[in-house]
Amino acid sequence: MKHDVKKYLSVCENDIENICKFLYSHPEESYKEEKSSEFICEVLNKHGFKVEKNILDIKNSFYAYKGNGHPKICFLCEYDSIPNEGHITGHNMLSAISTLAGLCLGNAVDNLDYGSSIIIGCPGEYLGGTKGVMAKQGVFDDIDSVMVIHPDVVTCESGTSSAVIPLSIKFTGKNELSFLSESKYTALDAILLTFNILNTLSKGFCNDLEIHSILSEGGKTPLLVPGTVEGKFYIRAKDMCLASKGEEKIKIIAKTVGDLMNMPPKFSLYEPPNEELLSNSTLNRLLNNNLKESGIINICESRNINASLGIGCISKKVPCIHSYIKIIEDDNIKYGTKEFAKATVEPFALEQCKKAGISLALTGLDLITNKELLSEAKQEFFKNISK
């Protein structure tokens, strides 16, 4: 069966390289990834996958399927880029890796009467993403495992990520000419006082809780008193429980300010929140073994990052990993730069992409053909979410 996975690389190799290069040459912003999504879907259709576009009415998303029921192994594509910067974090290659994994596993399950390969396209990752919405709406409820390998400057096991709550606070007062205003307090006074109180009190917060904020709407000219102002907050913590406590503290501050100024605040989420990632050590172990068989020997221990990841929400639903693969030869190249983006289409990176994709597919095949391994991953998952 492993031969069925590996031999399919020769069939789809050009298509995988073309995905990486096309997305690199046609970078698209979050939630505007029309060409990228369509290009990947065309490749999936070509290789016999059933593709449903715009799942849950999410534009530029897709759900591609091939196989025969459970176990269902899922790989995720992300294809948005940073405006005016391009694919500086390598989402073009991430999509190529996941597509290769799905195609090669799909070829293997063609020769089985059980097991499925699934590829899900998830737009908008840089702006909170759509994975959380998909998880809440049950897209992953019937899936047995989700795996991703992200391009990077080092090869590492999947670790943890931060939980993030993106909170908006709005105050509304009178919209009037400043030189005719008789108001004692303005909406701008309210949001600035909220910032100042938070800045002082946050010095006493624990080290695992960070709050970053901007004045996103505060008026356009001193001639006019702004009627509505808005502050946006990123509440980042080691887990969602701690992030929620931080959110409650900010709301208490804003409500107190609103009571003092007779100007009640309005709260909302301006992006989908992301939960912390719960990595599955069983999946890490299996993937490491397959990476080493593919020639990738030096694998660092679990990597814990301060950023949030959309897959964190999924990891509360199904066993998950989000691993990292080194794609650069020149160690002076930094992640998140245009030099890194350019490296994704260089020969060394494309070879790493293929090794990573094959390794993911082989890990999926391990789970499909060995019930004990899948059971081990699920037992660990249920133990982790029960803590």
Kinemage of the C-alpha trace (Angstrom):
@kinemage 1
@onewidth
@group {chain A} dominant
@subgroup {mainchain}
@vectorlist {calphas} color= white
{ca met a 1} P 0.000 0.000 0.000
{ca lys a 2} L 2.840 2.414 0.730
{ca his a 3} L 3.990 1.862 -2.819
{ca asp a 4} L 0.600 3.142 -4.046
{ca val a 5} L 1.201 6.352 -2.107
{ca lys a 6} L 4.741 6.940 -3.304
{ca lys a 7} L 4.258 6.032 -6.945
{ca tyr a 8} L 1.483 8.580 -7.393
{ca leu a 9} L 4.016 11.391 -6.990
{ca ser a 10} L 5.175 10.769 -10.553
{ca val a 11} L 1.580 11.242 -11.737
{ca cys a 12} L 0.833 14.495 -9.908
{ca glu a 13} L 4.296 16.032 -9.446
{ca asn a 14} L 3.871 18.747 -12.096
{ca asp a 15} L 0.447 19.706 -10.758
{ca ile a 16} L 1.842 20.117 -7.239
{ca glu a 17} L 4.704 22.316 -8.401
{ca asn a 18} L 2.244 24.351 -10.455
{ca ile a 19} L 0.045 24.965 -7.388
{ca cys a 20} L 3.022 26.301 -5.468
{ca lys a 21} L 4.210 28.489 -8.333
{ca phe a 22} L 0.765 29.750 -9.400
{ca leu a 23} L -0.180 30.848 -5.889
{ca tyr a 24} L 3.232 32.486 -5.472
{ca ser a 25} L 2.770 34.440 -8.713
{ca his a 26} L -0.875 35.327 -7.993
{ca pro a 27} L -1.034 36.252 -4.279
{ca glu a 28} L -4.508 37.111 -3.006
{ca glu a 29} L -5.665 38.747 0.210
{ca ser a 30} L -7.711 37.017 2.898
{ca tyr a 31} L -11.257 36.173 1.779
{ca lys a 32} L -10.414 37.222 -1.785
{ca glu a 33} L -8.586 34.027 -2.810
{ca glu a 34} L -10.786 33.277 -5.813
{ca lys a 35} L -8.062 32.348 -8.305
{ca ser a 36} L -6.070 30.346 -5.758
{ca ser a 37} L -9.059 28.312 -4.626
{ca glu a 38} L -10.193 27.665 -8.193
{ca phe a 39} L -6.713 26.557 -9.287
{ca ile a 40} L -6.466 24.000 -6.472
{ca cys a 41} L -10.006 22.727 -7.140
{ca glu a 42} L -9.176 22.182 -10.807
{ca val a 43} L -6.234 19.980 -9.811
{ca leu a 44} L -8.418 18.019 -7.381
{ca asn a 45} L -11.102 17.475 -10.029
{ca lys a 46} L -8.460 16.331 -12.487
{ca his a 47} L -7.359 13.605 -10.064
{ca gly a 48} L -10.816 12.227 -9.393
{ca phe a 49} L -11.839 14.043 -6.207
{ca lys a 50} L -15.426 15.094 -5.657
{ca val a 51} L -15.232 18.817 -4.901
{ca glu a 52} L -17.856 20.943 -3.188
{ca lys a 53} L -17.126 24.656 -3.413
{ca asn a 54} L -18.122 27.449 -1.014
{ca ile a 55} L -19.093 25.125 1.844
{ca leu a 56} L -21.313 26.732 4.500
{ca asp a 57} L -21.623 29.621 2.013
{ca ile a 58} L -18.009 30.572 2.787
{ca lys a 59} L -16.657 32.084 -0.401
{ca asn a 60} L -13.515 30.432 -1.813
{ca ser a 61} L -13.684 27.468 0.578
{ca phe a 62} L -13.934 23.875 -0.643
{ca tyr a 63} L -14.380 20.299 0.548
{ca ala a 64} L -12.747 17.611 -1.623
{ca tyr a 65} L -13.389 13.915 -1.022
{ca lys a 66} L -12.208 10.570 -2.337
{ca gly a 67} L -12.656 7.132 -0.792
{ca asn a 68} L -14.949 4.770 1.040
{ca gly a 69} L -16.059 5.957 4.459
{ca his a 70} L -14.002 5.742 7.644
{ca pro a 71} L -11.279 6.260 8.667
{ca lys a 72} L -11.434 9.757 7.176
{ca ile a 73} L -8.075 11.537 7.044
{ca cys a 74} L -8.116 15.262 6.355
{ca phe a 75} L -5.502 17.724 5.112
{ca leu a 76} L -6.012 21.500 5.150
{ca cys a 77} L -5.178 24.139 2.554
{ca glu a 78} L -4.591 27.821 3.337
{ca tyr a 79} L -3.999 30.144 0.402
{ca asp a 80} L -4.286 33.789 1.495
{ca ser a 81} L -1.290 36.119 1.410
{ca ile a 82} L -0.232 39.353 3.108
{ca pro a 83} L -1.318 42.462 1.137
{ca asn a 84} L 1.572 43.989 -0.831
{ca glu a 85} L 3.949 41.380 0.581
{ca gly a 86} L 2.875 38.099 -1.015
{ca his a 87} L 3.302 34.605 0.391
{ca ile a 88} L 5.864 35.566 3.024
{ca thr a 89} L 4.715 32.739 5.312
{ca gly a 90} L 4.482 30.128 2.565
{ca his a 91} L 0.767 29.418 2.306
{ca asn a 92} L 1.344 28.661 -1.371
{ca met a 93} L 3.566 25.747 -0.379
{ca leu a 94} L 1.338 24.680 2.524
{ca ser a 95} L -1.480 24.183 0.009
{ca ala a 96} L 0.835 22.261 -2.306
{ca ile a 97} L 1.922 19.954 0.535
{ca ser a 98} L -1.643 19.255 1.649
{ca thr a 99} L -2.856 18.697 -1.905
{ca leu a 100} L -0.026 16.242 -2.593
{ca ala a 101} L -0.814 14.368 0.617
{ca gly a 102} L -4.485 14.146 -0.281
{ca leu a 103} L -3.863 13.011 -3.861
{ca cys a 104} L -1.371 10.306 -2.900
{ca leu a 105} L -3.534 8.977 -0.071
{ca gly a 106} L -6.523 9.115 -2.403
{ca asn a 107} L -4.722 6.851 -4.843
{ca ala a 108} L -4.015 4.345 -2.058
{ca val a 109} L -7.622 4.186 -0.814
{ca asp a 110} L -8.755 3.453 -4.371
{ca asn a 111} L -7.326 -0.015 -3.758
{ca leu a 112} L -9.099 -0.450 -0.416
{ca asp a 113} L -12.772 -0.929 0.410
{ca tyr a 114} L -12.489 1.481 3.338
{ca gly a 115} L -10.865 4.797 4.232
{ca ser a 116} L -11.070 8.270 2.713
{ca ser a 117} L -8.792 11.159 1.807
{ca ile a 118} L -10.243 14.630 2.393
{ca ile a 119} L -8.834 18.061 1.555
{ca ile a 120} L -10.530 21.169 2.926
{ca gly a 121} L -9.773 24.660 1.667
{ca cys a 122} L -9.847 27.295 4.405
{ca pro a 123} L -9.728 30.958 3.294
{ca gly a 124} L -8.926 34.007 5.387
{ca glu a 125} L -6.377 32.554 7.811
{ca tyr a 126} L -4.637 35.889 8.390
{ca leu a 127} L -7.897 37.528 9.480
{ca gly a 128} L -8.977 34.912 11.980
{ca gly a 129} L -9.776 32.292 9.369
{ca thr a 130} L -12.751 30.060 8.760
{ca lys a 131} L -11.680 26.906 10.552
{ca gly a 132} L -13.422 27.926 13.778
{ca val a 133} L -16.705 28.484 11.945
{ca met a 134} L -16.331 25.149 10.154
{ca ala a 135} L -15.596 23.387 13.439
{ca lys a 136} L -18.644 24.892 15.142
{ca gln a 137} L -20.866 24.003 12.181
{ca gly a 138} L -19.836 20.338 12.311
{ca val a 139} L -17.578 20.098 9.243
{ca phe a 140} L -15.009 18.069 11.214
{ca asp a 141} L -17.413 16.016 13.335
{ca asp a 142} L -17.205 13.028 10.973
{ca ile a 143} L -13.427 13.180 10.430
{ca asp a 144} L -10.898 10.958 12.211
{ca ser a 145} L -7.710 13.021 11.937
{ca val a 146} L -6.526 16.403 10.626
{ca met a 147} L -2.902 17.097 9.700
{ca val a 148} L -0.953 20.057 8.325
{ca ile a 149} L 2.719 20.732 7.612
{ca his a 150} L 3.653 24.411 7.448
{ca pro a 151} L 6.734 25.699 5.564
{ca asp a 152} L 9.319 27.243 7.886
{ca val a 153} L 13.018 27.766 8.496
{ca val a 154} L 13.245 24.714 10.785
{ca thr a 155} L 11.683 21.256 10.880
{ca cys a 156} L 9.743 20.738 14.107
{ca glu a 157} L 7.060 18.608 15.685
{ca ser a 158} L 3.641 20.115 16.249
{ca gly a 159} L 3.356 21.923 19.586
{ca thr a 160} L 0.966 24.525 20.961
{ca ser a 161} L -0.296 27.940 19.864
{ca ser a 162} L -1.987 30.835 21.614
{ca ala a 163} L -5.693 31.362 22.063
{ca val a 164} L -6.915 34.726 20.773
{ca ile a 165} L -10.150 36.659 21.299
{ca pro a 166} L -10.539 39.651 18.924
{ca leu a 167} L -12.769 42.067 20.864
{ca ser a 168} L -14.310 45.316 19.584
{ca ile a 169} L -15.568 48.021 21.952
{ca lys a 170} L -17.650 50.928 20.663
{ca phe a 171} L -18.819 54.032 22.476
{ca thr a 172} L -21.444 56.315 20.939
{ca gly a 173} L -22.014 59.948 21.895
{ca lys a 174} L -23.135 63.108 20.102
{ca asn a 175} L -21.860 63.823 16.616
{ca glu a 176} L -21.454 67.605 16.564
{ca leu a 177} L -19.208 70.508 15.674
{ca ser a 178} L -16.427 70.719 18.220
{ca phe a 179} L -16.634 74.497 18.668
{ca leu a 180} L -20.377 74.269 19.402
{ca ser a 181} L -20.212 71.183 21.630
{ca glu a 182} L -21.721 71.416 25.083
{ca ser a 183} L -21.102 67.765 25.994
{ca lys a 184} L -19.012 67.139 29.082
{ca tyr a 185} L -17.780 63.797 27.790
{ca thr a 186} L -17.337 62.476 24.280
{ca ala a 187} L -17.138 58.937 22.924
{ca leu a 188} L -13.450 59.575 22.330
{ca asp a 189} L -13.005 60.428 26.022
{ca ala a 190} L -14.601 57.087 26.907
{ca ile a 191} L -12.411 54.909 24.712
{ca leu a 192} L -9.212 56.764 25.679
{ca leu a 193} L -10.000 56.364 29.373
{ca thr a 194} L -10.629 52.663 28.744
{ca phe a 195} L -7.191 52.398 27.099
{ca asn a 196} L -5.495 54.238 29.967
{ca ile a 197} L -7.096 52.153 32.714
{ca leu a 198} L -6.299 48.936 30.863
{ca asn a 199} L -2.698 50.032 30.307
{ca thr a 200} L -2.253 50.522 34.051
{ca leu a 201} L -4.064 47.396 35.208
{ca ser a 202} L -2.458 45.110 32.601
{ca lys a 203} L 0.879 45.521 34.401
{ca gly a 204} L -0.535 43.186 37.021
{ca phe a 205} L -1.729 40.526 34.555
{ca cys a 206} L 0.062 37.172 34.467
{ca asn a 207} L 2.802 36.585 31.892
{ca asp a 208} L 0.605 34.151 29.931
{ca leu a 209} L -1.898 36.908 29.077
{ca glu a 210} L -1.165 39.669 26.554
{ca ile a 211} L -3.509 42.395 25.312
{ca his a 212} L -2.755 44.446 22.192
{ca ser a 213} L -5.021 47.299 21.124
{ca ile a 214} L -5.576 50.010 18.523
{ca leu a 215} L -7.935 52.951 18.117
{ca ser a 216} L -9.631 51.720 14.942
{ca glu a 217} L -12.201 54.510 14.674
{ca gly a 218} L -11.691 57.865 16.370
{ca gly a 219} L -12.883 60.599 14.056
{ca lys a 220} L -11.566 62.186 10.865
{ca thr a 221} L -11.104 65.884 11.741
{ca pro a 222} L -10.821 67.968 14.942
{ca leu a 223} L -13.655 70.080 13.571
{ca leu a 224} L -16.139 67.334 14.424
{ca val a 225} L -16.690 65.503 17.696
{ca pro a 226} L -16.786 61.835 16.641
{ca gly a 227} L -20.182 60.321 17.315
{ca thr a 228} L -18.925 56.748 17.420
{ca val a 229} L -15.445 55.510 18.275
{ca glu a 230} L -14.057 51.993 18.349
{ca gly a 231} L -11.149 50.246 20.001
{ca lys a 232} L -10.003 46.824 18.848
{ca phe a 233} L -8.272 44.397 21.177
{ca tyr a 234} L -6.345 41.169 20.619
{ca ile a 235} L -6.575 39.181 23.843
{ca arg a 236} L -3.847 36.548 23.573
{ca ala a 237} L -3.288 33.826 26.169
{ca lys a 238} L -1.913 30.327 26.628
{ca asp a 239} L -5.457 28.918 26.530
{ca met a 240} L -9.022 30.051 25.911
{ca cys a 241} L -9.916 29.935 29.595
{ca leu a 242} L -7.289 32.561 30.440
{ca ala a 243} L -8.147 34.616 27.345
{ca ser a 244} L -11.807 34.692 28.429
{ca lys a 245} L -10.764 36.006 31.844
{ca gly a 246} L -8.838 38.778 30.122
{ca glu a 247} L -11.874 39.564 27.978
{ca glu a 248} L -14.051 39.852 31.075
{ca lys a 249} L -11.585 42.261 32.712
{ca ile a 250} L -11.655 44.537 29.659
{ca lys a 251} L -15.441 44.464 29.568
{ca ile a 252} L -15.612 45.413 33.269
{ca ile a 253} L -13.325 48.385 32.591
{ca ala a 254} L -15.392 49.540 29.598
{ca lys a 255} L -18.688 49.114 31.461
{ca thr a 256} L -17.347 51.115 34.411
{ca val a 257} L -16.228 53.904 32.091
{ca gly a 258} L -19.626 53.797 30.391
{ca asp a 259} L -21.430 54.089 33.738
{ca leu a 260} L -19.293 57.058 34.796
{ca met a 261} L -19.858 58.887 31.504
{ca asn a 262} L -23.426 57.713 30.880
{ca met a 263} L -22.293 56.123 27.627
{ca pro a 264} L -22.819 52.320 27.568
{ca pro a 265} L -20.289 50.375 25.453
{ca lys a 266} L -21.151 47.848 22.754
{ca phe a 267} L -19.090 44.669 22.500
{ca ser a 268} L -18.561 42.394 19.496
{ca leu a 269} L -16.037 40.039 17.910
{ca tyr a 270} L -14.542 41.557 14.763
{ca glu a 271} L -12.840 38.305 13.692
{ca pro a 272} L -13.402 34.640 14.553
{ca pro a 273} L -11.631 33.717 17.832
{ca asn a 274} L -9.005 30.973 17.809
{ca glu a 275} L -8.439 28.400 20.522
{ca glu a 276} L -5.044 27.033 21.541
{ca leu a 277} L -3.728 24.045 19.596
{ca leu a 278} L -3.810 20.639 21.282
{ca ser a 279} L -1.254 18.578 19.368
{ca asn a 280} L -1.565 14.817 19.280
{ca ser a 281} L 1.723 13.119 20.230
{ca thr a 282} L 0.698 9.864 18.527
{ca leu a 283} L 0.326 11.670 15.209
{ca asn a 284} L 3.617 13.485 15.844
{ca arg a 285} L 5.379 10.160 16.339
{ca leu a 286} L 3.915 8.596 13.203
{ca leu a 287} L 4.705 11.631 11.049
{ca asn a 288} L 8.267 11.811 12.388
{ca asn a 289} L 8.829 8.183 11.386
{ca asn a 290} L 7.560 8.835 7.869
{ca leu a 291} L 9.561 12.050 7.506
{ca lys a 292} L 12.714 10.135 8.424
{ca glu a 293} L 11.876 7.431 5.890
{ca ser a 294} L 11.566 10.216 3.310
{ca gly a 295} L 15.046 11.505 4.177
{ca ile a 296} L 14.199 14.312 6.622
{ca ile a 297} L 16.220 13.275 9.658
{ca asn a 298} L 16.744 16.373 11.796
{ca ile a 299} L 13.422 17.064 13.508
{ca cys a 300} L 13.277 19.438 16.463
{ca glu a 301} L 11.041 18.856 19.463
{ca ser a 302} L 7.519 20.257 19.720
{ca arg a 303} L 7.338 23.900 18.714
{ca asn a 304} L 5.198 26.228 20.802
{ca ile a 305} L 4.321 29.515 19.099
{ca asn a 306} L 2.826 32.758 20.390
{ca ala a 307} L 0.688 33.213 17.281
{ca ser a 308} L -2.827 31.870 17.037
{ca leu a 309} L -3.764 29.122 14.576
{ca gly a 310} L -7.171 28.370 13.129
{ca ile a 311} L -6.501 24.664 13.540
{ca gly a 312} L -6.640 25.196 17.306
{ca cys a 313} L -10.453 25.114 17.190
{ca ile a 314} L -10.340 21.895 15.181
{ca ser a 315} L -7.975 20.279 17.687
{ca lys a 316} L -10.814 20.350 20.233
{ca lys a 317} L -12.911 18.254 17.822
{ca val a 318} L -10.506 15.690 16.364
{ca pro a 319} L -6.859 14.551 16.750
{ca cys a 320} L -4.645 17.150 15.041
{ca ile a 321} L -1.087 18.174 14.324
{ca his a 322} L 0.370 21.310 12.760
{ca ser a 323} L 4.028 20.502 12.070
{ca tyr a 324} L 6.805 22.513 10.394
{ca ile a 325} L 9.197 21.761 7.548
{ca lys a 326} L 12.431 23.555 6.697
{ca ile a 327} L 12.322 24.760 3.096
{ca ile a 328} L 15.428 26.979 2.943
{ca glu a 329} L 19.047 26.171 2.142
{ca asp a 330} L 20.335 29.607 3.191
{ca asp a 331} L 19.946 29.914 6.963
{ca asn a 332} L 20.183 33.712 6.679
{ca ile a 333} L 16.688 33.812 5.175
{ca lys a 334} L 14.111 34.776 7.787
{ca tyr a 335} L 10.557 33.520 8.029
{ca gly a 336} L 7.938 36.108 7.104
{ca thr a 337} L 10.064 37.905 4.486
{ca lys a 338} L 9.917 38.274 0.717
{ca glu a 339} L 13.102 36.231 0.547
{ca phe a 340} L 11.260 33.400 2.289
{ca ala a 341} L 8.373 33.705 -0.171
{ca lys a 342} L 10.798 33.482 -3.092
{ca ala a 343} L 12.417 30.415 -1.550
{ca thr a 344} L 9.116 28.501 -1.736
{ca val a 345} L 9.492 28.104 -5.502
{ca glu a 346} L 13.180 27.174 -5.493
{ca pro a 347} L 14.239 23.564 -6.277
{ca phe a 348} L 15.264 22.709 -2.693
{ca ala a 349} L 11.929 23.876 -1.277
{ca leu a 350} L 9.952 21.994 -3.910
{ca glu a 351} L 11.793 18.783 -3.015
{ca gln a 352} L 11.041 19.378 0.673
{ca cys a 353} L 7.414 19.983 -0.287
{ca lys a 354} L 7.220 16.583 -1.952
{ca lys a 355} L 8.857 14.788 0.967
{ca ala a 356} L 6.464 16.479 3.387
{ca gly a 357} L 3.393 15.667 1.298
{ca ile a 358} L 4.364 12.019 0.889
{ca ser a 359} L 5.075 11.758 4.626
{ca leu a 360} L 1.650 13.140 5.477
{ca ala a 361} L 0.008 10.709 3.078
{ca leu a 362} L 1.919 7.763 4.579
{ca thr a 363} L 0.852 8.856 8.068
{ca gly a 364} L -2.734 8.918 6.863
{ca leu a 365} L -2.294 5.437 5.430
{ca asp a 366} L -0.899 4.222 8.785
{ca leu a 367} L -4.074 5.425 10.492
{ca ile a 368} L -6.370 3.881 7.894
{ca thr a 369} L -4.718 0.453 7.794
{ca asn a 370} L -3.829 0.101 11.484
{ca lys a 371} L -6.824 0.339 13.806
{ca glu a 372} L -4.612 0.250 16.893
{ca leu a 373} L -2.758 3.397 15.850
{ca leu a 374} L -5.959 5.302 15.156
{ca ser a 375} L -7.386 4.113 18.469
{ca glu a 376} L -4.240 5.282 20.273
{ca ala a 377} L -4.526 8.746 18.707
{ca lys a 378} L -8.196 9.009 19.653
{ca gln a 379} L -7.667 7.820 23.208
{ca glu a 380} L -4.994 10.481 23.662
{ca phe a 381} L -7.327 13.076 22.156
{ca phe a 382} L -10.181 12.309 24.545
{ca lys a 383} L -7.779 12.335 27.479
{ca asn a 384} L -6.460 15.775 26.490
{ca ile a 385} L -9.838 17.454 25.999
{ca ser a 386} L -11.130 16.072 29.296
{ca lys a 387} L -8.427 17.881 31.290
